[in-house]
Amino acid sequence: MLEDASRLGVRVRARDGVSRWIEEGARVTGIVTSEGLHLRGDVVLIAAGAWTPLLAPQLEGAMWSVAQPVFHLLPRNPEEWRPPRFTVWAAAIAETGWYGFPANASGIVKIANHGPGRRVHPDTPRLTTETDEAALREFLRRSLPALADAPLLAAKTCLYCDTFDGDFWIGRDPDRPGLAVAAGDSGHGFKFAPVLGEVIADAIEDRRSRFTDRFAWRRPAARKAEDARFGMS
């Protein structure tokens, strides 16, 4: 998608960090990069995933960074864990959070959790905990016992940017003209990436739709359950 954007004329500065936005009175008019470069525009869009609450601290009560564990196991007989015998799966995800994939070309099985997770600073090392692995082993003993003692080749955490209600957060900041945010993937953003551009463009250009209305800037309320995860907490 970055390559497509570049071909369409978007200037991509993939290795530039952002230190702050530029304000002139109440209006946001640009950003300052980590190298000190000032870039200006009619609208500044923050689409920084788990780092969004750091760049837009006014959203700390509406969204937060969450770590979810991801594990790579090596089964004794990888052929038993390949399609069609074994396929992509989710184990009553609203109750357990566990899901996974068949063995890859190297015979490695990936298993991860889409559960409540734990709140973290997004720059914290992406490490799992002993509690995370213990929960994995307990689940495997109950549901996939042939994997329960499989060697663990790698483990890390995957970062989510959770909103209080599980919906995307796409819209202009009503208190800061010139600033917009597209965040709050809540663990499901990646699969919508090809279609979110139109929704974001509509929100920035003030074209209303059922999506811009649903994902608009809003006031955090009592948490409503997103059946796949929030109902577990």
C-alpha positions in Angstrom: 0.0 0.0 0.0 2.9 2.3 0.6 4.2 1.6 -2.9 0.7 2.3 -4.3 0.6 5.6 -2.4 4.0 6.7 -3.7 3.0 5.9 -7.3 -0.1 8.1 -6.8 2.0 11.1 -5.7 2.1 10.7 -1.9 5.4 11.8 -0.4 6.4 9.0 2.0 8.9 9.7 4.7 8.9 6.3 6.2 11.8 6.7 8.6 11.0 10.1 10.0 9.6 10.2 13.6 7.2 12.8 14.9 8.0 14.8 18.1 4.9 17.1 18.2 2.4 19.0 16.2 2.5 22.7 15.4 -0.2 24.9 16.9 -1.0 28.5 15.8 -3.6 29.6 18.3 -6.1 26.8 18.6 -5.4 25.5 15.1 -3.0 22.6 14.3 -1.1 23.5 11.2 1.6 20.9 10.9 4.1 18.6 12.6 7.8 18.7 13.7 9.7 15.6 12.9 12.2 14.0 15.2 14.9 15.5 13.0 13.5 19.0 13.6 11.9 19.4 10.1 8.7 21.4 10.1 6.0 20.0 7.8 2.8 22.0 7.3 -0.7 21.1 5.9 -4.4 22.0 6.0 -5.0 18.9 8.2 -2.7 16.8 10.4 -3.9 13.2 10.6 -2.6 11.0 13.4 -2.8 7.4 12.4 -0.2 6.0 14.7 -1.8 2.8 16.1 -0.8 2.0 19.6 1.2 5.3 19.8 -1.8 7.5 19.2 -2.6 8.3 22.8 1.0 9.5 23.2 0.7 11.9 20.3 -2.8 12.9 21.2 -3.0 12.8 25.0 -6.5 14.2 25.0 -7.5 10.7 24.0 -6.0 8.8 26.9 -9.4 8.2 28.4 -10.9 6.9 25.2 -8.1 4.6 23.9 -5.0 2.8 25.2 -2.2 0.5 24.1 -2.7 -3.2 24.9 -0.2 -6.1 24.5 -1.5 -9.5 23.3 0.8 -12.6 23.4 1.9 -14.4 20.2 3.7 -17.8 20.3 5.5 -20.0 17.8 5.7 -23.7 18.5 7.4 -26.6 16.8 5.3 -29.8 17.0 6.9 -33.2 17.0 5.3 -34.1 13.6 4.7 -30.9 11.6 2.8 -32.8 8.9 0.0 -33.5 11.3 -0.5 -29.7 11.7 -0.8 -28.8 8.0 -3.9 -28.4 5.9 -6.3 -30.1 5.1 -5.9 -32.0 8.4 -5.3 -28.8 10.4 -6.4 -25.3 9.4 -6.9 -21.8 10.7 -8.9 -21.9 13.8 -10.4 -20.0 16.7 -11.3 -21.7 20.0 -14.6 -20.2 21.2 -12.8 -16.9 21.0 -15.3 -15.0 23.1 -14.5 -17.3 26.0 -10.8 -18.2 25.5 -9.4 -15.6 23.1 -7.1 -18.3 21.5 -6.7 -18.7 17.8 -4.0 -20.0 15.5 -2.7 -21.2 12.1 -1.5 -24.4 10.6 2.2 -25.2 10.4 4.1 -23.1 7.9 6.8 -24.3 5.5 9.2 -24.6 8.4 6.8 -26.7 10.4 6.1 -23.9 12.9 2.6 -23.4 14.4 1.6 -19.9 15.4 -0.9 -19.4 18.3 -2.0 -16.1 19.7 -4.6 -14.6 22.0 -7.3 -12.0 21.2 -8.3 -11.4 24.8 -8.4 -8.5 27.3 -4.6 -8.3 27.1 -2.6 -6.0 29.4 -2.1 -2.2 29.1 1.4 -1.2 28.2 3.5 1.7 27.1 3.9 1.1 23.3 7.7 1.5 23.6 7.9 -1.3 26.2 9.9 -4.3 25.0 7.6 -6.7 23.2 8.0 -9.6 25.6 5.5 -12.1 26.8 5.4 -13.1 30.5 5.5 -16.4 32.4 1.8 -15.9 33.0 1.2 -15.6 29.3 3.0 -18.9 28.6 1.3 -20.7 31.5 -2.1 -19.7 30.1 -1.1 -21.0 26.7 0.0 -24.3 28.1 -3.1 -24.7 30.1 -5.3 -24.1 27.0 -3.2 -26.6 25.0 -3.6 -29.3 27.6 -7.3 -28.9 27.4 -7.9 -28.3 23.7 -4.8 -29.4 21.7 -2.9 -31.8 24.0 -0.5 -33.0 21.3 0.9 -29.4 21.3 1.0 -29.0 25.1 4.7 -29.8 25.5 5.9 -28.6 22.0 9.1 -26.5 22.2 8.5 -22.7 22.2 10.7 -21.3 19.4 9.7 -17.6 19.8 7.3 -15.4 21.7 6.4 -11.7 21.5 3.5 -9.4 22.1 1.3 -7.8 19.4 0.2 -4.2 20.1 -3.5 -3.2 19.9 -4.9 0.3 20.2 -8.2 -0.4 22.0 -11.0 2.1 22.2 -13.5 2.1 25.1 -16.2 0.6 22.8 -14.2 -1.4 20.4 -15.0 0.8 17.4 -12.6 2.7 15.2 -12.0 6.3 16.0 -11.9 8.3 12.8 -12.6 12.0 12.7 -11.6 15.6 13.4 -10.8 16.8 16.9 -13.7 19.2 17.7 -11.5 21.2 20.1 -8.4 21.5 17.7 -9.2 22.7 14.2 -6.8 21.1 11.7 -6.2 17.9 13.7 -7.8 14.5 12.8 -7.3 11.0 14.1 -7.7 7.6 12.6 -7.0 4.9 15.2 -8.6 2.5 17.6 -8.0 -0.7 15.6 -8.9 -2.8 18.7 -7.2 -5.8 17.1 -9.2 -5.8 13.9 -7.8 -2.9 11.9 -5.4 -4.8 9.6 -8.1 -6.5 7.6 -9.9 -3.3 6.9 -6.9 -1.3 5.8 -7.8 -1.4 2.0 -11.2 0.2 2.6 -10.4 2.6 5.5 -8.9 5.2 3.2 -12.3 6.3 1.9 -13.7 6.5 5.4 -10.8 8.6 6.6 -11.0 10.9 3.5 -14.7 11.4 4.1 -14.2 12.3 7.7 -11.4 14.8 6.9 -13.4 16.4 4.1 -16.7 16.5 6.2 -18.6 14.1 4.0 -21.0 12.3 6.2 -21.8 8.6 5.9 -22.9 5.8 8.2 -19.3 5.0 8.8 -18.1 8.5 9.6 -21.1 8.8 12.0 -20.3 5.6 13.7 -16.6 6.2 14.1 -16.7 9.9 14.8 -15.1 11.7 17.7 -17.2 10.8 20.7 -17.3 10.9 24.5 -16.3 7.8 26.4 -19.2 6.2 28.0 -19.8 3.1 30.1 -17.9 0.3 28.3 -20.1 -1.8 26.0 -19.0 -5.4 25.3 -17.2 -6.3 22.1 -18.2 -9.9 22.2 -14.9 -11.2 21.0 -12.9 -9.6 23.8 -14.3 -7.0 26.1 -16.9 -9.3 27.5 -14.1 -11.4 28.9 -12.7 -8.8 31.2 
